Structures are given as C-alpha cells and as structure tokens.
Amino acid sequence: MTLPDAGFLDVSPMRLEYRMIRPRPDAAPTIVMLHEGLGSVGLWGAFPEKIAAATAAGVFVYSRAGYGKSSPGPLPRATSFMNEEACEVLPRVLDAIGFQRGILFGHGDGASIATIYTGSIQDHRVRGLVLMAPHFFTEEMGLAEIRRARKAFVSGTFREKLKRWHADVDCAFRSWNEPWLDPDFRKWDITDALGYIRVPILIMQGERDQYGTLKQVEAAQQECFCPVETAVLPGIRHVPYREAPELTLNIVADFINRLLRDYHEGEGNADSGVAAL
C-alpha cells in the first residue's frame, strides 16, 4: 500500500492515527516509533522529522489505541499489559504498513513493547532497537511517580495538560495508569525477553529519570547476548528528546546510520549532517 503522509491506519477493530515521513517501506528502511505511556503522534513533536532528515530511513509514528486521535480500545489488563500490544497489535501494524526492514524505536512503555516483540517474535525484518528510558521491571520509585501523576490528574491540573494531546483523555490516562498501579503489576518483569534479542540495541536513559533507575540499563547489559550500546545523559529526566534534543538526535542518528551502513543501506546518503559522537 502507498501511505499518505498522515492519516489513520485501519487495523480492525482499531483506527490508529499515524504520520509517515520521507521514504516509504518499499523504498528504504523504516524506523517505527513507539510512544511512551502517555504519548501520541503529536507528543513526539518534530523529533520524527529530525530523525528522518538525519538518516537514510523513513519514519513511521503512530498512536496506540486510546491515545492521541486513535480510536479508543478496551482498557488493558494488568496481567497482559504491553504483551498484547507487542505480540498481537504491533505485528499487524507492521504488516499493514508494508514494513520490510528497519528499526524499532521505543520510548518508555514503547521501549518495553519493542523489547517484548523482539524477544518473543523472530522477525528478521527488525535490524536493531533504540530503547529510550525503557522499563524492564517495576521499581518503587517509578510507581510512586505514577501515583503522583494520578493525584495530579484527579485534581484536574494534569488532565488539562493532557487534553491537548488526546481526544479521549480519560481513556488515555486510565490505559496507562491503572495497569501500572494494579497490585498484580508489581511482579511485572520482562528481563527474560532481553536474552532472546539477536539485534544490536541502543539504550538511552536520563540520569535523573523519575520513572526508572540505571538498574534498567544494567539489566540489559547483564541479560543480553546481542551488542548493547548505552548512553546515560547527565541531569536528564524521562524525556531526552525534549530535554536534550540535539544530544539525543546525535546519539540516535549515529547509532542508526552505523547500523544501516552495516546492512549497506543508504550508502549514498552517508553524510547525514549529524555529527557522530
């Protein structure tokens, strides 16, 4: 199929908002961007366009069901939160856009979904992972921050901020907050999936990330058998692409361009204009 630059992807019964930047999947590798727990197409801002401009790849970014302008879906269950998205929805999205080869780029919960997918499904189209502020297991400090978010949402202040990014703000917030704060979710742990990943990984984490400590990075270094590069950003919290946009772009583009060159992709566009670190 030929994807317009923006629109809705029909993945029955869901209708998912998306943006597609630069080359389509049949013409070049594709970077599929998976947003954080309260993210959406809009919340990425101009970062997808910057990634596309700095690499030889196209970029596909979409809002999961219940987020952004996507149609609402059933509230996820704590026992299957993120697993259903990774193993049932994401494969259908990749097939629907004609994904042929490329990279999964996940932030927060999106990084967890990319990890589960790549560690559970042997998909030779996936050539690498970029995991920004990933969650591989729960930590009390992260749960405490999520509880604070719930109080701010109930008070109305946080709810008003989120309304700018989500058509159904209550659905978006509940789809993220309720599974994380379910008592059964305290035992959630996907570190086993890390051992089954067979493609290079870049893990980027803010030193002051309020949702996870550097134990998340250490877990990947200990569990993975694939190459793992790490970038810990001093003074940065949970959203590096907004808090340190130039540094984040440099690190991500350098990793992606090196990976694409290893696969002889985009060799005529090797000079991306982004300085390697």
PyMOL commands that set and color helices and strands:
alter all, ss='L'
color gray80, all
select helices_A, chain A and resi 42-44+47-54+83-96+109-120+140-155+157-162+169-181+183-187+191-194+215-223+240-243+245-262+267-269
alter helices_A, ss='H'
color red, helices_A
select strands_A, chain A and resi 6-11+14-21+30-34+58-62+102-107+126-132+201-206+228-233
alter strands_A, ss='S'
color yellow, strands_A
deselect
rebuild
show_as cartoon
